[in-house]
Amino acid sequence: MLIKFTCLLPVLVLFITPVNTASEKQVRLDGGFNVNEGAIQVNRNGDWKYLCDETPYFFKSLAGDLVCKELDYVSAGRTSSRSVRDPSIGYWKSNITCSPNDVSLMNCSNTGWLETETCKTKTYTTIYCFKNVKFANRYNRASTGYVSVYNASQKKYQILCQDGFTDTTARVFCKEYGFKSGRILSRLSSSISNNTMMDTTYSCTGRESRLGDCPTVPASASCTNSYPVAQAICTGDLTITDKVHRMFSGYGVVQVYDNEGETMTLCADGFNENTAKVVCRERDYGGNGTLFPYPLNLDDIRTVYKDTLKKSFDCVGTESRLKECPSTIKESCSNEIGASVLCQQDSNSIEDGVTRISEFFNDGGVEVMYHGIWGSICVDRWDDNAAKVICGTASTHAKALTRFIGSTDVTWIYDVNCTGKEDNLNSCQFSTDGTKFNCSSDHQAVAYCYNDIFKYSLSGGGTNYGYVQATKDGKTGFVLDSNGAYTNTMAEAACNSVGFNGGLPYQMNETSTTYWWNVSINQEYYSFPRLQLENATTKTSPVQQKYLSVYCHGKVKLDGSYFRALEMGNVVQYKYNKFYAICADGFTKTEGDAVCRQLGFPQAVKVNDRYFASTEPLGFHDFKCPKGANSTADCTSRFTGTGVGCTSGKSSVECGDGNIEGPASVSNGRKVQGL
């Protein structure tokens, strides 16, 4: 029996041995871009799960430091990388409080260990572990700051003194920190308490890989608590090679860090659905990524390719990060277009083609939904008819405007063409193919929807000039500027309200009227001022007064002359809610006569004979009119919206010869005030 018992003993010992031995670590980091960063996992009785702790700044707590020390690092900080988590693992939830005497995370006091599937504060326990060097005034792995080195004998970081700190030493510090190079940062810095200033400094040649390889010398006697500390700026982060750069909206051009730590655009050549899945997973958008539909609709894709990354990744599609995929070096990027992905769609599942007016800053920006993403409408063909469709019947007026926004991210609709009678934008004609258009992506289409119970008109002059009248409740009368200024902006607002395209102050005689209103300028949109009446009911006055009178611009105007704005200037024509200049190539007196007759003059006396400081861009080409034409409506032209192909610059005319009824008869007397 004794012999049999002895033989069985090793088997019994094998089964009762604890799962965790003293040498096994009870914490680890998972899902980080590098081994020293990631989400904390803890081991409870052989069951590894993510740590869920509600401490907001866990990364700078004693508990965070203990995690890093247990993993043979020195201290914890905040990571700038997303950690890819496996949702099937779950969480151990506990609030942990550590003291300076604790030697490991499991020795600290806690609130118990609750097993849970989710954690609202999961990002709190994602950390970065530092080793021997770091920037003292940064909780994350920054590229600039106060240089500090871990003093193992005192078990704390100490800051180097600025005195004796050179570019070569800064270079070695940065290399040990994981950068390609670095230099001193020459600027005044804060002083620190004396007990954290290092009493030695390093004398490096710059060729060393770590500060410990450099000779040390005693620090200068001047390095006291009032002396500035050493600062460095590091360049070329070598720890982020092949890391995917952030995408704020879950879609866009894919940018990756190269082996110099610089962001480069990943070439579209060879980029496929599997690689798109990995890119989205790395950026914490899940694994349902796909190639971006219509890549050329992305407004930055035409510019970022210039720094194309000459590398191609061949992913299976299940990898957590792009750097896990096999890669090959590419000699060139043949189509010079960056790879692009769509990682997530709007959760509201809105149908394609649905539009909305942005409520951000109440700016009226028009957005349209496609593929789950709110994008823009190209402004190059944006006009009042399209704005009317967007505004709908809830508004009495609609005006198409644009606003500068720097970048529109993605444009879904191009070459929009509406009659203004459609029920929605889907009933208009347009294109969604961005390959055919070169849209002005720095502006957004704006639909200015407003209601005005007053009807404005002109009286006492001609079709496009005279006194401004307002009508309400069957009562019509002239208007007075409440400030008495009658400025250019007031004239522009009046002409906009009447239905023209801006205008100028125009002097007419004082007159009397039965009813009148005070008006001011509504500049809710700076580019489209309009009138607003100050009194809700009419006023009466039998005496003669100077009421508001204007000259309004129709489809054609002259631009660039200050004192003789009506009779001379560059010829500009209205198109898509903007004036464009007409190219002077082939523009003769026949065309000049047609322009001048439309403006109320008998003919053009000079054509293309001088330069005017017009700000309107070139847009019309091959402008031709039949002999004897009385309006540009009888003429033909080709509109491009640009000056490409125009060799003679902008056309110009001087109108005159005659004393006909209308504004032409008074323009030389300067009744029309200059711009």
Disulfide bonds with the S-S distance in Angstrom:
Cys52-Cys119 2.07
Cys68-Cys129 2.03
Cys98-Cys108 2.02
Cys161-Cys223 1.98
Cys174-Cys234 2.04
Cys204-Cys214 2.16
Cys267-Cys333 1.99
Cys280-Cys343 2.02
Cys315-Cys325 2.13
Cys378-Cys439 2.20
Cys391-Cys449 1.89
Cys418-Cys428 2.17
Cys495-Cys552 2.08
Cys583-Cys646 2.16
Cys596-Cys655 1.97
Cys625-Cys635 1.94
